[in-house]
């Protein structure tokens, strides 16, 4: 007769253990001590060409990178028709999106500071903008334009590269003239992301770089029309490290794969930033022990990385701070082989599942309870596979 009561009591105890707010271990906050040089990023190293002065200058400065970079230069390249995952229609679409992003470059810093008719009353108009009111407007308008999340932080030196590394910014010292940064995320489509490293993934990635660039540019132009300075940081034209700005703006934490892990979509986002002197209200930073703990346990991105570029150990101190540091050379070399920006780590991440009622409940449990967190790691492998196959490419994607 006691057995049903014992079972009931055990059930209650288990439920309490799973759903009580038991956050678990606290991890050290990762604030970078050394600042990064954009010339050391793979995108910059890809842009310098043999025979150019900057090519010789760079490898005189970083001779240890020469042999590793020669490896990716032997591959077909991103969006190349000779790459392993080439699809004509998808690659044409991705390239079109990247080209379209460049249409926003002229508006990066330039544009109307204020409408001509308002110049005489500009100081009065600016004085009337409370931080709360202007912040509410900027966030609401960005979301209406398609942003998934918007956060604001006070800019720090470690957010910025020391020197620019791309196009006309190459080798120029980066300076910060603005107090605040507006971080904007846009959602990457779940179905297309799951196909990574196949062609539809890069098509979607490029589309969201374009969308985030549009929202950032519109936001910056709006602030200039209100009388403030504003500068965009969008694909191929960043003075700063977007995930760090977004984390400090409260939009997520940096995970094992080196990407921003947002509460609702995990790493399945693209980010743009607008820096400005406009008076804004900042958000609390997104430092999240539960994300660090989950990533310490999960390691699914490391297991599934085609180039084994994601470490499976604990965070370590590197230039740029305490973090999991991916091997950017091997990662980019695989991109140049595949022709896409891969996204396999995004596709398999348990945080990347669709934001429906069931997965939102799991995310709540992960944030709330360290025991729940450990069970969730095992259940994700059980239901979705420890090494899931890439998603099926849509028939229309060519």
Long-range contacts (C-beta under 8 A, 24 or more apart in sequence): 17-369, 17-371, 18-365, 18-369, 18-371, 18-372, 18-375, 19-365, 19-368, 19-369, 19-372, 20-369, 21-368, 21-369, 22-368, 22-369, 22-370, 22-371, 23-289, 23-290, 23-368, 23-369, 23-370, 24-289, 24-290, 24-293, 24-369, 24-370, 24-373, 25-289, 25-293, 25-370, 26-289, 27-289, 27-292, 27-293, 27-315, 28-322, 29-287, 30-254, 30-315, 30-321, 30-322, 30-323, 31-158, 31-321, 32-158, 32-244, 32-320, 32-321, 33-158, 33-321, 34-319, 34-320, 34-321, 35-157, 35-158, 35-160, 35-161, 35-162, 35-320, 36-161, 36-162, 36-241, 36-319, 36-320, 37-161, 37-162, 37-163, 37-165, 38-161, 38-162, 38-163, 38-164, 38-165, 38-166, 38-169, 38-174, 38-238, 39-163, 39-164, 39-165, 39-170, 39-171, 40-65, 40-165, 41-165, 41-328, 42-72, 42-328, 42-329, 42-331, 42-332, 43-165, 43-166, 43-236, 44-165, 44-166, 44-170, 45-69, 46-72, 46-332, 47-165, 47-166, 47-167, 47-170, 48-170, 54-170, 54-171, 65-329, 68-329, 69-329, 71-329, 71-333, 72-329, 72-332, 72-333, 72-335, 72-336, 73-336, 75-333, 75-336, 75-337, 76-336, 76-337, 76-339, 77-336, 77-339, 78-202, 78-335, 78-336, 78-339, 78-340, 78-341, 79-202, 79-339, 79-340, 80-336, 80-339, 83-336, 83-337, 83-338, 83-339, 83-340, 84-337, 84-338, 84-339, 85-197, 85-198, 85-199, 85-338, 85-339, 85-340, 86-199, 86-339, 87-198, 87-199, 87-200, 87-393, 87-397, 87-398, 88-398, 89-397, 89-398, 90-199, 90-200, 90-202, 90-203, 90-397, 90-398, 91-199, 91-202, 91-203, 91-339, 93-203, 93-206, 93-207, 94-199, 94-202, 94-203, 94-205, 94-206, 94-207, 95-206, 96-206, 97-203, 97-206, 97-207, 97-209, 97-210, 98-206, 98-209, 98-210, 98-235, 98-236, 100-210, 101-209, 101-210, 101-213, 101-234, 101-235, 101-236, 102-236, 104-213, 104-214, 104-216, 104-217, 104-232, 104-234, 105-237, 107-217, 107-220, 107-221, 107-232, 108-220, 108-231, 108-232, 108-234, 108-237, 109-231, 111-220, 111-221, 111-224, 112-221, 112-224, 112-225, 113-224, 113-227, 113-228, 113-229, 114-224, 114-225, 114-226, 114-227, 115-225, 118-227, 122-227, 125-226, 125-227, 126-226, 126-227, 126-228, 129-226, 129-278, 129-279, 130-279, 131-279, 131-280, 131-281, 132-281, 134-226, 134-278, 134-279, 134-280, 135-280, 135-281, 138-182, 138-219, 138-222, 138-223, 138-278, 138-280, 141-219, 141-222, 142-182, 142-184, 142-215, 142-219, 145-214, 145-215, 145-218, 145-219, 146-186, 146-211, 146-215, 147-184, 147-185, 147-186, 147-212, 147-215, 148-185, 148-186, 148-187, 148-262, 148-264, 148-265, 148-269, 149-184, 149-185, 149-251, 149-262, 149-264, 149-269, 150-182, 150-183, 150-184, 150-185, 150-251, 151-182, 151-183, 151-246, 151-249, 151-250, 151-251, 151-283, 151-286, 152-180, 152-181, 152-182, 152-183, 152-249, 152-280, 152-281, 152-282, 152-283, 153-180, 153-181, 153-183, 153-245, 153-248, 153-249, 153-250, 153-282, 153-283, 153-285, 154-179, 154-180, 154-181, 154-282, 155-179, 155-180, 155-181, 155-240, 155-245, 155-275, 156-248, 158-244, 158-321, 159-240, 159-241, 159-244, 159-245, 159-248, 160-239, 160-240, 160-241, 161-238, 161-239, 161-240, 161-241, 164-239, 166-236, 166-237, 167-236, 167-237, 169-237, 169-239, 174-239, 174-240, 176-239, 176-275, 177-229, 177-231, 177-275, 177-277, 178-229, 178-230, 178-231, 178-275, 178-276, 178-277, 179-276, 179-277, 180-275, 180-276, 180-277, 180-278, 180-280, 180-282, 181-240, 181-245, 181-248, 181-249, 181-273, 181-274, 181-275, 181-276, 182-219, 182-249, 182-273, 182-274, 182-275, 182-276, 182-280, 183-242, 183-245, 183-246, 183-249, 183-251, 183-271, 183-272, 183-273, 184-212, 184-215, 184-216, 184-219, 184-271, 184-272, 184-273, 184-274, 185-212, 185-246, 185-251, 185-260, 185-262, 185-265, 185-269, 185-270, 185-271, 186-211, 186-212, 186-215, 186-269, 186-270, 186-272, 187-265, 187-268, 187-269, 188-265, 188-268, 188-269, 188-270, 188-343, 188-346, 190-268, 190-352, 190-353, 190-354, 191-391, 191-394, 192-394, 192-397, 193-268, 193-343, 193-346, 193-347, 193-352, 193-391, 194-347, 194-390, 194-391, 195-347, 195-390, 195-391, 195-392, 195-393, 196-340, 196-342, 196-343, 196-344, 196-346, 196-347, 196-390, 197-306, 197-334, 197-338, 197-340, 197-342, 197-343, 197-344, 197-390, 198-340, 198-390, 198-393, 199-339, 199-340, 199-393, 199-397, 199-398, 200-393, 200-394, 200-397, 201-340, 201-341, 201-342, 201-343, 201-347, 202-339, 202-340, 202-341, 202-343, 203-397, 205-270, 205-341, 205-343, 208-269, 208-270, 209-234, 209-235, 209-270, 210-235, 211-270, 212-270, 212-271, 212-272, 213-272, 215-272, 216-272, 216-273, 216-274, 219-274, 220-274, 220-276, 223-274, 223-276, 223-278, 226-278, 228-276, 228-277, 228-278, 229-276, 229-277, 229-278, 230-274, 230-275, 230-276, 230-277, 230-278, 231-274, 231-275, 231-276, 232-272, 232-273, 232-274, 233-272, 233-273, 233-274, 233-275, 234-272, 235-270, 235-272, 238-273, 240-273, 240-275, 242-271, 242-272, 242-273, 243-271, 245-271, 245-273, 246-271, 246-273, 246-286, 247-285, 247-286, 247-287, 248-285, 248-286, 249-282, 249-283, 249-285, 249-286, 250-283, 250-284, 250-285, 250-286, 251-286, 252-286, 252-288, 252-291, 253-286, 253-287, 253-288, 253-291, 253-292, 254-323, 255-291, 255-292, 255-295, 255-301, 255-324, 255-349, 255-351, 256-295, 256-296, 256-298, 256-299, 256-301, 256-302, 256-310, 256-311, 256-324, 257-301, 257-310, 257-324, 257-326, 257-345, 257-346, 257-349, 258-310, 258-323, 258-324, 258-325, 258-326, 259-345, 259-346, 261-288, 261-291, 261-295, 261-349, 261-351, 262-351, 263-363, 263-367, 264-355, 264-360, 264-363, 265-351, 265-352, 265-355, 266-346, 266-349, 266-350, 266-351, 266-352, 266-353, 267-345, 267-346, 267-349, 267-351, 267-352, 268-346, 268-349, 268-351, 268-352, 288-367, 290-366, 290-367, 290-370, 290-373, 293-370, 293-373, 294-350, 294-351, 294-366, 294-373, 294-376, 294-377, 295-324, 297-373, 297-374, 297-377, 298-350, 298-377, 298-380, 300-348, 300-349, 300-350, 300-380, 300-381, 300-386, 301-344, 301-345, 301-348, 301-349, 303-386, 303-387, 304-344, 304-345, 304-348, 304-387, 304-388, 305-331, 305-344, 305-345, 306-334, 306-338, 306-342, 306-344, 307-331, 307-333, 307-334, 309-334, 310-345, 344-390, 347-388, 347-390, 347-391, 348-384, 348-387, 348-388, 350-376, 350-377, 350-380, 350-384
